Amino acid sequence: MDQYEHGAQFPHTMNPAGLVTPGGHYSHVSIANELIFVSGQLPIDARGEKLMDLPFEAQAQQVLANLASALAGAGSDIKKLVQVRVYIVDVAHWASFNEIYARWAGDARPARVVVPVPALHFGLKIEIEAVALV
């Protein structure tokens, strides 16, 4: 039996407006079975500028803006987030990120993990991926 016989949908991928074209072999968004999977978003603006020289807080605001753009482009929003994974290069940024995230997310409180990592691509300080409902 194929996926359609079980009621599942094959994935649909997209690169919403407001996000730079992916730099690798992936899409910003993949939608399957009423779920939106957002690929890791780095602090790169819509023009493709990598914000590595900006402070952590500015980088965090950019990745959250990118996540919001990805969700909107897929017909979703922050209130429909199910899970958010955050990778930061220094656990000392946790408190600052938590404040920025709380303002951004408002009443939405999806499952979340914040993982300290030794390094991220291009020397950036934060990356976020997420799962949301359509």
Secondary structure, DSSP 8 states (H G I E B T S, - for coil): --GGGGT----EEE--TTS---SSS--SEEEETTEEEEEEE-SB-TT--B-TTS-HHHHHHHHHHHHHHHHHHTT--GGGEEEEEEEES-GGGHHHHHHHHHHHHTT---EEEEEE-S--GGG-SEEEEEEEE-
